[in-house]
Amino acid sequence: MNVWNIIIPILTLLVGVVLGFVFGVFYLRNQMTRIQNDPEMLQKMAKQMGYNMNKQQLQRAQQMLQKQKSGPRRK
């Protein structure tokens, strides 16, 4: 059995996991930015989670998301 038959699949798996994680983080950040700017998307997400929000609740949620984005970042 050749050493490369073991190293290449493990290396491929690690590269796939890292790239998948990076893509997932990028996609999630992009979606959160869209949700902050679009009240219809926020309402759609809330309905998918089982919440029915009125306009006042939507405005509060948007303000909360925008504060969270502009606030200091934790390390």
mmCIF file of the N, C-alpha and C atoms, coordinates in Angstrom:
data_MODEL
# 
_entry.id   MODEL 
# 
loop_
_atom_site.group_PDB 
_atom_site.id 
_atom_site.type_symbol 
_atom_site.label_atom_id 
_atom_site.label_alt_id 
_atom_site.label_comp_id 
_atom_site.label_asym_id 
_atom_site.label_entity_id 
_atom_site.label_seq_id 
_atom_site.pdbx_PDB_ins_code 
_atom_site.Cartn_x 
_atom_site.Cartn_y 
_atom_site.Cartn_z 
_atom_site.occupancy 
_atom_site.B_iso_or_equiv 
_atom_site.pdbx_formal_charge 
_atom_site.auth_seq_id 
_atom_site.auth_comp_id 
_atom_site.auth_asym_id 
_atom_site.auth_atom_id 
_atom_site.pdbx_PDB_model_num 
ATOM 1   N N  . MET A 1 1  ? 0.842   -1.183 0.000  1.00 0.00 ? 1  MET A N  1 
ATOM 2   C CA . MET A 1 1  ? 0.000   0.000  0.000  1.00 0.00 ? 1  MET A CA 1 
ATOM 3   C C  . MET A 1 1  ? 0.886   1.243  0.000  1.00 0.00 ? 1  MET A C  1 
ATOM 4   N N  . ASN A 1 2  ? 0.581   2.146  -0.894 1.00 0.00 ? 2  ASN A N  1 
ATOM 5   C CA . ASN A 1 2  ? 1.372   3.355  -1.064 1.00 0.00 ? 2  ASN A CA 1 
ATOM 6   C C  . ASN A 1 2  ? 0.946   4.410  -0.033 1.00 0.00 ? 2  ASN A C  1 
ATOM 7   N N  . VAL A 1 3  ? 1.901   5.196  0.436  1.00 0.00 ? 3  VAL A N  1 
ATOM 8   C CA . VAL A 1 3  ? 1.630   6.243  1.424  1.00 0.00 ? 3  VAL A CA 1 
ATOM 9   C C  . VAL A 1 3  ? 0.693   7.301  0.848  1.00 0.00 ? 3  VAL A C  1 
ATOM 10  N N  . TRP A 1 4  ? 0.820   7.559  -0.454 1.00 0.00 ? 4  TRP A N  1 
ATOM 11  C CA . TRP A 1 4  ? -0.034  8.574  -1.091 1.00 0.00 ? 4  TRP A CA 1 
ATOM 12  C C  . TRP A 1 4  ? -1.502  8.167  -1.091 1.00 0.00 ? 4  TRP A C  1 
ATOM 13  N N  . ASN A 1 5  ? -1.790  6.889  -1.050 1.00 0.00 ? 5  ASN A N  1 
ATOM 14  C CA . ASN A 1 5  ? -3.177  6.420  -1.003 1.00 0.00 ? 5  ASN A CA 1 
ATOM 15  C C  . ASN A 1 5  ? -3.852  6.777  0.314  1.00 0.00 ? 5  ASN A C  1 
ATOM 16  N N  . ILE A 1 6  ? -3.076  7.095  1.314  1.00 0.00 ? 6  ILE A N  1 
ATOM 17  C CA . ILE A 1 6  ? -3.611  7.498  2.619  1.00 0.00 ? 6  ILE A CA 1 
ATOM 18  C C  . ILE A 1 6  ? -3.594  9.018  2.757  1.00 0.00 ? 6  ILE A C  1 
ATOM 19  N N  . ILE A 1 7  ? -2.510  9.652  2.322  1.00 0.00 ? 7  ILE A N  1 
ATOM 20  C CA . ILE A 1 7  ? -2.342  11.099 2.504  1.00 0.00 ? 7  ILE A CA 1 
ATOM 21  C C  . ILE A 1 7  ? -3.315  11.906 1.656  1.00 0.00 ? 7  ILE A C  1 
ATOM 22  N N  . ILE A 1 8  ? -3.488  11.552 0.395  1.00 0.00 ? 8  ILE A N  1 
ATOM 23  C CA . ILE A 1 8  ? -4.326  12.345 -0.513 1.00 0.00 ? 8  ILE A CA 1 
ATOM 24  C C  . ILE A 1 8  ? -5.790  12.393 -0.056 1.00 0.00 ? 8  ILE A C  1 
ATOM 25  N N  . PRO A 1 9  ? -6.438  11.288 0.323  1.00 0.00 ? 9  PRO A N  1 
ATOM 26  C CA . PRO A 1 9  ? -7.838  11.406 0.793  1.00 0.00 ? 9  PRO A CA 1 
ATOM 27  C C  . PRO A 1 9  ? -7.983  12.248 2.061  1.00 0.00 ? 9  PRO A C  1 
ATOM 28  N N  . ILE A 1 10 ? -7.028  12.118 2.982  1.00 0.00 ? 10 ILE A N  1 
ATOM 29  C CA . ILE A 1 10 ? -7.087  12.907 4.218  1.00 0.00 ? 10 ILE A CA 1 
ATOM 30  C C  . ILE A 1 10 ? -6.906  14.381 3.895  1.00 0.00 ? 10 ILE A C  1 
ATOM 31  N N  . LEU A 1 11 ? -5.947  14.697 3.040  1.00 0.00 ? 11 LEU A N  1 
ATOM 32  C CA . LEU A 1 11 ? -5.703  16.081 2.637  1.00 0.00 ? 11 LEU A CA 1 
ATOM 33  C C  . LEU A 1 11 ? -6.917  16.652 1.904  1.00 0.00 ? 11 LEU A C  1 
ATOM 34  N N  . THR A 1 12 ? -7.514  15.856 1.033  1.00 0.00 ? 12 THR A N  1 
ATOM 35  C CA . THR A 1 12 ? -8.715  16.294 0.301  1.00 0.00 ? 12 THR A CA 1 
ATOM 36  C C  . THR A 1 12 ? -9.861  16.566 1.265  1.00 0.00 ? 12 THR A C  1 
ATOM 37  N N  . LEU A 1 13 ? -10.035 15.712 2.247  1.00 0.00 ? 13 LEU A N  1 
ATOM 38  C CA . LEU A 1 13 ? -11.092 15.909 3.253  1.00 0.00 ? 13 LEU A CA 1 
ATOM 39  C C  . LEU A 1 13 ? -10.865 17.200 4.026  1.00 0.00 ? 13 LEU A C  1 
ATOM 40  N N  . LEU A 1 14 ? -9.646  17.435 4.468  1.00 0.00 ? 14 LEU A N  1 
ATOM 41  C CA . LEU A 1 14 ? -9.348  18.648 5.231  1.00 0.00 ? 14 LEU A CA 1 
ATOM 42  C C  . LEU A 1 14 ? -9.577  19.904 4.401  1.00 0.00 ? 14 LEU A C  1 
ATOM 43  N N  . VAL A 1 15 ? -9.139  19.889 3.147  1.00 0.00 ? 15 VAL A N  1 
ATOM 44  C CA . VAL A 1 15 ? -9.346  21.051 2.273  1.00 0.00 ? 15 VAL A CA 1 
ATOM 45  C C  . VAL A 1 15 ? -10.851 21.272 2.060  1.00 0.00 ? 15 VAL A C  1 
ATOM 46  N N  . GLY A 1 16 ? -11.605 20.207 1.861  1.00 0.00 ? 16 GLY A N  1 
ATOM 47  C CA . GLY A 1 16 ? -13.053 20.321 1.681  1.00 0.00 ? 16 GLY A CA 1 
ATOM 48  C C  . GLY A 1 16 ? -13.748 20.890 2.903  1.00 0.00 ? 16 GLY A C  1 
ATOM 49  N N  . VAL A 1 17 ? -13.350 20.453 4.082  1.00 0.00 ? 17 VAL A N  1 
ATOM 50  C CA . VAL A 1 17 ? -13.951 20.953 5.319  1.00 0.00 ? 17 VAL A CA 1 
ATOM 51  C C  . VAL A 1 17 ? -13.641 22.435 5.499  1.00 0.00 ? 17 VAL A C  1 
ATOM 52  N N  . VAL A 1 18 ? -12.402 22.826 5.271  1.00 0.00 ? 18 VAL A N  1 
ATOM 53  C CA . VAL A 1 18 ? -12.009 24.231 5.433  1.00 0.00 ? 18 VAL A CA 1 
ATOM 54  C C  . VAL A 1 18 ? -12.744 25.114 4.428  1.00 0.00 ? 18 VAL A C  1 
ATOM 55  N N  . LEU A 1 19 ? -12.766 24.705 3.156  1.00 0.00 ? 19 LEU A N  1 
ATOM 56  C CA . LEU A 1 19 ? -13.461 25.500 2.141  1.00 0.00 ? 19 LEU A CA 1 
ATOM 57  C C  . LEU A 1 19 ? -14.968 25.558 2.410  1.00 0.00 ? 19 LEU A C  1 
ATOM 58  N N  . GLY A 1 20 ? -15.555 24.471 2.861  1.00 0.00 ? 20 GLY A N  1 
ATOM 59  C CA . GLY A 1 20 ? -16.975 24.460 3.206  1.00 0.00 ? 20 GLY A CA 1 
ATOM 60  C C  . GLY A 1 20 ? -17.279 25.415 4.347  1.00 0.00 ? 20 GLY A C  1 
ATOM 61  N N  . PHE A 1 21 ? -16.418 25.434 5.352  1.00 0.00 ? 21 PHE A N  1 
ATOM 62  C CA . PHE A 1 21 ? -16.615 26.338 6.478  1.00 0.00 ? 21 PHE A CA 1 
ATOM 63  C C  . PHE A 1 21 ? -16.512 27.790 6.045  1.00 0.00 ? 21 PHE A C  1 
ATOM 64  N N  . VAL A 1 22 ? -15.493 28.118 5.240  1.00 0.00 ? 22 VAL A N  1 
ATOM 65  C CA . VAL A 1 22 ? -15.305 29.488 4.768  1.00 0.00 ? 22 VAL A CA 1 
ATOM 66  C C  . VAL A 1 22 ? -16.506 29.922 3.932  1.00 0.00 ? 22 VAL A C  1 
ATOM 67  N N  . PHE A 1 23 ? -16.962 29.060 3.020  1.00 0.00 ? 23 PHE A N  1 
ATOM 68  C CA . PHE A 1 23 ? -18.119 29.379 2.197  1.00 0.00 ? 23 PHE A CA 1 
ATOM 69  C C  . PHE A 1 23 ? -19.362 29.570 3.064  1.00 0.00 ? 23 PHE A C  1 
ATOM 70  N N  . GLY A 1 24 ? -19.549 28.714 4.060  1.00 0.00 ? 24 GLY A N  1 
ATOM 71  C CA . GLY A 1 24 ? -20.703 28.817 4.952  1.00 0.00 ? 24 GLY A CA 1 
ATOM 72  C C  . GLY A 1 24 ? -20.720 30.127 5.726  1.00 0.00 ? 24 GLY A C  1 
ATOM 73  N N  . VAL A 1 25 ? -19.586 30.543 6.244  1.00 0.00 ? 25 VAL A N  1 
ATOM 74  C CA . VAL A 1 25 ? -19.492 31.806 6.982  1.00 0.00 ? 25 VAL A CA 1 
ATOM 75  C C  . VAL A 1 25 ? -19.791 32.980 6.055  1.00 0.00 ? 25 VAL A C  1 
ATOM 76  N N  . PHE A 1 26 ? -19.220 32.964 4.855  1.00 0.00 ? 26 PHE A N  1 
ATOM 77  C CA . PHE A 1 26 ? -19.461 34.035 3.889  1.00 0.00 ? 26 PHE A CA 1 
ATOM 78  C C  . PHE A 1 26 ? -20.944 34.112 3.536  1.00 0.00 ? 26 PHE A C  1 
ATOM 79  N N  . TYR A 1 27 ? -21.557 32.963 3.264  1.00 0.00 ? 27 TYR A N  1 
ATOM 80  C CA . TYR A 1 27 ? -22.968 32.918 2.884  1.00 0.00 ? 27 TYR A CA 1 
ATOM 81  C C  . TYR A 1 27 ? -23.855 33.431 4.017  1.00 0.00 ? 27 TYR A C  1 
ATOM 82  N N  . LEU A 1 28 ? -23.570 33.000 5.252  1.00 0.00 ? 28 LEU A N  1 
ATOM 83  C CA . LEU A 1 28 ? -24.386 33.429 6.391  1.00 0.00 ? 28 LEU A CA 1 
ATOM 84  C C  . LEU A 1 28 ? -24.265 34.929 6.635  1.00 0.00 ? 28 LEU A C  1 
ATOM 85  N N  . ARG A 1 29 ? -23.062 35.467 6.546  1.00 0.00 ? 29 ARG A N  1 
ATOM 86  C CA . ARG A 1 29 ? -22.890 36.913 6.730  1.00 0.00 ? 29 ARG A CA 1 
ATOM 87  C C  . ARG A 1 29 ? -23.634 37.692 5.652  1.00 0.00 ? 29 ARG A C  1 
ATOM 88  N N  . ASN A 1 30 ? -23.574 37.196 4.425  1.00 0.00 ? 30 ASN A N  1 
ATOM 89  C CA . ASN A 1 30 ? -24.265 37.838 3.322  1.00 0.00 ? 30 ASN A CA 1 
ATOM 90  C C  . ASN A 1 30 ? -25.777 37.825 3.557  1.00 0.00 ? 30 ASN A C  1 
ATOM 91  N N  . GLN A 1 31 ? -26.310 36.692 4.003  1.00 0.00 ? 31 GLN A N  1 
ATOM 92  C CA . GLN A 1 31 ? -27.745 36.589 4.273  1.00 0.00 ? 31 GLN A CA 1 
ATOM 93  C C  . GLN A 1 31 ? -28.160 37.526 5.414  1.00 0.00 ? 31 GLN A C  1 
ATOM 94  N N  . MET A 1 32 ? -27.358 37.603 6.458  1.00 0.00 ? 32 MET A N  1 
ATOM 95  C CA . MET A 1 32 ? -27.700 38.476 7.583  1.00 0.00 ? 32 MET A CA 1 
ATOM 96  C C  . MET A 1 32 ? -27.705 39.941 7.159  1.00 0.00 ? 32 MET A C  1 
ATOM 97  N N  . THR A 1 33 ? -26.796 40.324 6.276  1.00 0.00 ? 33 THR A N  1 
ATOM 98  C CA . THR A 1 33 ? -26.766 41.694 5.764  1.00 0.00 ? 33 THR A CA 1 
ATOM 99  C C  . THR A 1 33 ? -28.034 41.976 4.965  1.00 0.00 ? 33 THR A C  1 
ATOM 100 N N  . ARG A 1 34 ? -28.445 41.027 4.148  1.00 0.00 ? 34 ARG A N  1 
ATOM 101 C CA . ARG A 1 34 ? -29.680 41.198 3.373  1.00 0.00 ? 34 ARG A CA 1 
ATOM 102 C C  . ARG A 1 34 ? -30.893 41.315 4.281  1.00 0.00 ? 34 ARG A C  1 
ATOM 103 N N  . ILE A 1 35 ? -30.941 40.495 5.315  1.00 0.00 ? 35 ILE A N  1 
ATOM 104 C CA . ILE A 1 35 ? -32.085 40.512 6.229  1.00 0.00 ? 35 ILE A CA 1 
ATOM 105 C C  . ILE A 1 35 ? -32.171 41.850 6.953  1.00 0.00 ? 35 ILE A C  1 
ATOM 106 N N  . GLN A 1 36 ? -31.024 42.425 7.302  1.00 0.00 ? 36 GLN A N  1 
ATOM 107 C CA . GLN A 1 36 ? -31.031 43.716 7.992  1.00 0.00 ? 36 GLN A CA 1 
ATOM 108 C C  . GLN A 1 36 ? -31.607 44.811 7.107  1.00 0.00 ? 36 GLN A C  1 
ATOM 109 N N  . ASN A 1 37 ? -31.377 44.730 5.819  1.00 0.00 ? 37 ASN A N  1 
ATOM 110 C CA . ASN A 1 37 ? -31.812 45.782 4.905  1.00 0.00 ? 37 ASN A CA 1 
ATOM 111 C C  . ASN A 1 37 ? -33.190 45.540 4.308  1.00 0.00 ? 37 ASN A C  1 
ATOM 112 N N  . ASP A 1 38 ? -33.737 44.353 4.437  1.00 0.00 ? 38 ASP A N  1 
ATOM 113 C CA . ASP A 1 38 ? -35.002 44.016 3.800  1.00 0.00 ? 38 ASP A CA 1 
ATOM 114 C C  . ASP A 1 38 ? -35.994 43.489 4.834  1.00 0.00 ? 38 ASP A C  1 
ATOM 115 N N  . PRO A 1 39 ? -36.994 44.311 5.206  1.00 0.00 ? 39 PRO A N  1 
ATOM 116 C CA . PRO A 1 39 ? -37.947 43.867 6.225  1.00 0.00 ? 39 PRO A CA 1 
ATOM 117 C C  . PRO A 1 39 ? -38.775 42.665 5.783  1.00 0.00 ? 39 PRO A C  1 
ATOM 118 N N  . GLU A 1 40 ? -38.986 42.509 4.479  1.00 0.00 ? 40 GLU A N  1 
ATOM 119 C CA . GLU A 1 40 ? -39.756 41.359 4.001  1.00 0.00 ? 40 GLU A CA 1 
ATOM 120 C C  . GLU A 1 40 ? -39.003 40.055 4.262  1.00 0.00 ? 40 GLU A C  1 
ATOM 121 N N  . MET A 1 41 ? -37.684 40.067 4.073  1.00 0.00 ? 41 MET A N  1 
ATOM 122 C CA . MET A 1 41 ? -36.888 38.866 4.351  1.00 0.00 ? 41 MET A CA 1 
ATOM 123 C C  . MET A 1 41 ? -36.876 38.556 5.843  1.00 0.00 ? 41 MET A C  1 
ATOM 124 N N  . LEU A 1 42 ? -36.830 39.607 6.667  1.00 0.00 ? 42 LEU A N  1 
ATOM 125 C CA . LEU A 1 42 ? -36.858 39.408 8.111  1.00 0.00 ? 42 LEU A CA 1 
ATOM 126 C C  . LEU A 1 42 ? -38.185 38.786 8.532  1.00 0.00 ? 42 LEU A C  1 
ATOM 127 N N  . GLN A 1 43 ? -39.273 39.277 7.951  1.00 0.00 ? 43 GLN A N  1 
ATOM 128 C CA . GLN A 1 43 ? -40.590 38.736 8.270  1.00 0.00 ? 43 GLN A CA 1 
ATOM 129 C C  . GLN A 1 43 ? -40.712 37.284 7.787  1.00 0.00 ? 43 GLN A C  1 
ATOM 130 N N  . LYS A 1 44 ? -40.168 37.001 6.633  1.00 0.00 ? 44 LYS A N  1 
ATOM 131 C CA . LYS A 1 44 ? -40.205 35.636 6.093  1.00 0.00 ? 44 LYS A CA 1 
ATOM 132 C C  . LYS A 1 44 ? -39.437 34.684 7.010  1.00 0.00 ? 44 LYS A C  1 
ATOM 133 N N  . MET A 1 45 ? -38.262 35.124 7.469  1.00 0.00 ? 45 MET A N  1 
ATOM 134 C CA . MET A 1 45 ? -37.465 34.303 8.367  1.00 0.00 ? 45 MET A CA 1 
ATOM 135 C C  . MET A 1 45 ? -38.209 34.067 9.679  1.00 0.00 ? 45 MET A C  1 
ATOM 136 N N  . ALA A 1 46 ? -38.862 35.120 10.188 1.00 0.00 ? 46 ALA A N  1 
ATOM 137 C CA . ALA A 1 46 ? -39.611 34.982 11.440 1.00 0.00 ? 46 ALA A CA 1 
ATOM 138 C C  . ALA A 1 46 ? -40.766 33.993 11.268 1.00 0.00 ? 46 ALA A C  1 
ATOM 139 N N  . LYS A 1 47 ? -41.454 34.040 10.140 1.00 0.00 ? 47 LYS A N  1 
ATOM 140 C CA . LYS A 1 47 ? -42.552 33.097 9.894  1.00 0.00 ? 47 LYS A CA 1 
ATOM 141 C C  . LYS A 1 47 ? -42.038 31.672 9.816  1.00 0.00 ? 47 LYS A C  1 
ATOM 142 N N  . GLN A 1 48 ? -40.872 31.487 9.215  1.00 0.00 ? 48 GLN A N  1 
ATOM 143 C CA . GLN A 1 48 ? -40.289 30.147 9.133  1.00 0.00 ? 48 GLN A CA 1 
ATOM 144 C C  . GLN A 1 48 ? -39.941 29.614 10.513 1.00 0.00 ? 48 GLN A C  1 
ATOM 145 N N  . MET A 1 49 ? -39.632 30.527 11.433 1.00 0.00 ? 49 MET A N  1 
ATOM 146 C CA . MET A 1 49 ? -39.315 30.129 12.808 1.00 0.00 ? 49 MET A CA 1 
ATOM 147 C C  . MET A 1 49 ? -40.571 30.008 13.667 1.00 0.00 ? 49 MET A C  1 
ATOM 148 N N  . GLY A 1 50 ? -41.729 30.340 13.099 1.00 0.00 ? 50 GLY A N  1 
ATOM 149 C CA . GLY A 1 50 ? -42.977 30.186 13.835 1.00 0.00 ? 50 GLY A CA 1 
ATOM 150 C C  . GLY A 1 50 ? -43.460 31.452 14.510 1.00 0.00 ? 50 GLY A C  1 
ATOM 151 N N  . TYR A 1 51 ? -42.874 32.598 14.205 1.00 0.00 ? 51 TYR A N  1 
ATOM 152 C CA . TYR A 1 51 ? -43.287 33.873 14.790 1.00 0.00 ? 51 TYR A CA 1 
ATOM 153 C C  . TYR A 1 51 ? -44.052 34.686 13.760 1.00 0.00 ? 51 TYR A C  1 
ATOM 154 N N  . ASN A 1 52 ? -45.084 35.385 14.215 1.00 0.00 ? 52 ASN A N  1 
ATOM 155 C CA . ASN A 1 52 ? -45.824 36.290 13.348 1.00 0.00 ? 52 ASN A CA 1 
ATOM 156 C C  . ASN A 1 52 ? -45.602 37.700 13.895 1.00 0.00 ? 52 ASN A C  1 
ATOM 157 N N  . MET A 1 53 ? -44.831 38.505 13.185 1.00 0.00 ? 53 MET A N  1 
ATOM 158 C CA . MET A 1 53 ? -44.426 39.815 13.685 1.00 0.00 ? 53 MET A CA 1 
ATOM 159 C C  . MET A 1 53 ? -45.216 40.923 13.002 1.00 0.00 ? 53 MET A C  1 
ATOM 160 N N  . ASN A 1 54 ? -45.616 41.925 13.806 1.00 0.00 ? 54 ASN A N  1 
ATOM 161 C CA . ASN A 1 54 ? -46.251 43.099 13.206 1.00 0.00 ? 54 ASN A CA 1 
ATOM 162 C C  . ASN A 1 54 ? -45.178 44.119 12.832 1.00 0.00 ? 54 ASN A C  1 
ATOM 163 N N  . LYS A 1 55 ? -45.593 45.262 12.272 1.00 0.00 ? 55 LYS A N  1 
ATOM 164 C CA . LYS A 1 55 ? -44.617 46.246 11.769 1.00 0.00 ? 55 LYS A CA 1 
ATOM 165 C C  . LYS A 1 55 ? -43.719 46.786 12.873 1.00 0.00 ? 55 LYS A C  1 
ATOM 166 N N  . GLN A 1 56 ? -44.297 47.031 14.040 1.00 0.00 ? 56 GLN A N  1 
ATOM 167 C CA . GLN A 1 56 ? -43.501 47.578 15.143 1.00 0.00 ? 56 GLN A CA 1 
ATOM 168 C C  . GLN A 1 56 ? -42.434 46.565 15.583 1.00 0.00 ? 56 GLN A C  1 
ATOM 169 N N  . GLN A 1 57 ? -42.812 45.308 15.666 1.00 0.00 ? 57 GLN A N  1 
ATOM 170 C CA . GLN A 1 57 ? -41.847 44.288 16.055 1.00 0.00 ? 57 GLN A CA 1 
ATOM 171 C C  . GLN A 1 57 ? -40.754 44.128 15.002 1.00 0.00 ? 57 GLN A C  1 
ATOM 172 N N  . LEU A 1 58 ? -41.135 44.246 13.730 1.00 0.00 ? 58 LEU A N  1 
ATOM 173 C CA . LEU A 1 58 ? -40.143 44.165 12.657 1.00 0.00 ? 58 LEU A CA 1 
ATOM 174 C C  . LEU A 1 58 ? -39.146 45.313 12.752 1.00 0.00 ? 58 LEU A C  1 
ATOM 175 N N  . GLN A 1 59 ? -39.639 46.522 13.028 1.00 0.00 ? 59 GLN A N  1 
ATOM 176 C CA . GLN A 1 59 ? -38.747 47.670 13.149 1.00 0.00 ? 59 GLN A CA 1 
ATOM 177 C C  . GLN A 1 59 ? -37.790 47.494 14.318 1.00 0.00 ? 59 GLN A C  1 
ATOM 178 N N  . ARG A 1 60 ? -38.294 46.994 15.431 1.00 0.00 ? 60 ARG A N  1 
ATOM 179 C CA . ARG A 1 60 ? -37.421 46.756 16.594 1.00 0.00 ? 60 ARG A CA 1 
ATOM 180 C C  . ARG A 1 60 ? -36.354 45.713 16.270 1.00 0.00 ? 60 ARG A C  1 
ATOM 181 N N  . ALA A 1 61 ? -36.765 44.658 15.582 1.00 0.00 ? 61 ALA A N  1 
ATOM 182 C CA . ALA A 1 61 ? -35.800 43.607 15.236 1.00 0.00 ? 61 ALA A CA 1 
ATOM 183 C C  . ALA A 1 61 ? -34.734 44.157 14.300 1.00 0.00 ? 61 ALA A C  1 
ATOM 184 N N  . GLN A 1 62 ? -35.136 44.973 13.320 1.00 0.00 ? 62 GLN A N  1 
ATOM 185 C CA . GLN A 1 62 ? -34.155 45.566 12.405 1.00 0.00 ? 62 GLN A CA 1 
ATOM 186 C C  . GLN A 1 62 ? -33.194 46.482 13.149 1.00 0.00 ? 62 GLN A C  1 
ATOM 187 N N  . GLN A 1 63 ? -33.724 47.293 14.050 1.00 0.00 ? 63 GLN A N  1 
ATOM 188 C CA . GLN A 1 63 ? -32.862 48.196 14.823 1.00 0.00 ? 63 GLN A CA 1 
ATOM 189 C C  . GLN A 1 63 ? -31.879 47.394 15.670 1.00 0.00 ? 63 GLN A C  1 
ATOM 190 N N  . MET A 1 64 ? -32.370 46.309 16.254 1.00 0.00 ? 64 MET A N  1 
ATOM 191 C CA . MET A 1 64 ? -31.523 45.476 17.086 1.00 0.00 ? 64 MET A CA 1 
ATOM 192 C C  . MET A 1 64 ? -30.390 44.855 16.251 1.00 0.00 ? 64 MET A C  1 
ATOM 193 N N  . LEU A 1 65 ? -30.730 44.380 15.053 1.00 0.00 ? 65 LEU A N  1 
ATOM 194 C CA . LEU A 1 65 ? -29.710 43.795 14.184 1.00 0.00 ? 65 LEU A CA 1 
ATOM 195 C C  . LEU A 1 65 ? -28.690 44.839 13.750 1.00 0.00 ? 65 LEU A C  1 
ATOM 196 N N  . GLN A 1 66 ? -29.153 46.049 13.445 1.00 0.00 ? 66 GLN A N  1 
ATOM 197 C CA . GLN A 1 66 ? -28.225 47.093 13.018 1.00 0.00 ? 66 GLN A CA 1 
ATOM 198 C C  . GLN A 1 66 ? -27.327 47.543 14.159 1.00 0.00 ? 66 GLN A C  1 
ATOM 199 N N  . LYS A 1 67 ? -27.867 47.616 15.381 1.00 0.00 ? 67 LYS A N  1 
ATOM 200 C CA . LYS A 1 67 ? -27.033 47.956 16.543 1.00 0.00 ? 67 LYS A CA 1 
ATOM 201 C C  . LYS A 1 67 ? -25.977 46.891 16.757 1.00 0.00 ? 67 LYS A C  1 
ATOM 202 N N  . GLN A 1 68 ? -26.398 45.635 16.602 1.00 0.00 ? 68 GLN A N  1 
ATOM 203 C CA . GLN A 1 68 ? -25.465 44.532 16.809 1.00 0.00 ? 68 GLN A CA 1 
ATOM 204 C C  . GLN A 1 68 ? -24.342 44.579 15.785 1.00 0.00 ? 68 GLN A C  1 
ATOM 205 N N  . LYS A 1 69 ? -24.659 44.981 14.565 1.00 0.00 ? 69 LYS A N  1 
ATOM 206 C CA . LYS A 1 69 ? -23.655 45.054 13.513 1.00 0.00 ? 69 LYS A CA 1 
ATOM 207 C C  . LYS A 1 69 ? -22.691 46.204 13.764 1.00 0.00 ? 69 LYS A C  1 
ATOM 208 N N  . SER A 1 70 ? -23.186 47.360 14.189 1.00 0.00 ? 70 SER A N  1 
ATOM 209 C CA . SER A 1 70 ? -22.329 48.532 14.356 1.00 0.00 ? 70 SER A CA 1 
ATOM 210 C C  . SER A 1 70 ? -21.659 48.597 15.721 1.00 0.00 ? 70 SER A C  1 
ATOM 211 N N  . GLY A 1 71 ? -22.086 47.772 16.653 1.00 0.00 ? 71 GLY A N  1 
ATOM 212 C CA . GLY A 1 71 ? -21.527 47.793 18.003 1.00 0.00 ? 71 GLY A CA 1 
ATOM 213 C C  . GLY A 1 71 ? -20.128 47.210 18.050 1.00 0.00 ? 71 GLY A C  1 
ATOM 214 N N  . PRO A 1 72 ? -19.483 47.297 19.213 1.00 0.00 ? 72 PRO A N  1 
ATOM 215 C CA . PRO A 1 72 ? -18.135 46.754 19.340 1.00 0.00 ? 72 PRO A CA 1 
ATOM 216 C C  . PRO A 1 72 ? -18.138 45.229 19.209 1.00 0.00 ? 72 PRO A C  1 
ATOM 217 N N  . ARG A 1 73 ? -17.108 44.707 18.590 1.00 0.00 ? 73 ARG A N  1 
ATOM 218 C CA . ARG A 1 73 ? -17.006 43.263 18.395 1.00 0.00 ? 73 ARG A CA 1 
ATOM 219 C C  . ARG A 1 73 ? -16.275 42.621 19.556 1.00 0.00 ? 73 ARG A C  1 
ATOM 220 N N  . ARG A 1 74 ? -16.769 41.479 19.962 1.00 0.00 ? 74 ARG A N  1 
ATOM 221 C CA . ARG A 1 74 ? -16.111 40.737 21.040 1.00 0.00 ? 74 ARG A CA 1 
ATOM 222 C C  . ARG A 1 74 ? -15.069 39.821 20.451 1.00 0.00 ? 74 ARG A C  1 
ATOM 223 N N  . LYS A 1 75 ? -14.057 39.573 21.260 1.00 0.00 ? 75 LYS A N  1 
ATOM 224 C CA . LYS A 1 75 ? -13.009 38.650 20.810 1.00 0.00 ? 75 LYS A CA 1 
ATOM 225 C C  . LYS A 1 75 ? -13.051 37.392 21.611 1.00 0.00 ? 75 LYS A C  1 
# 
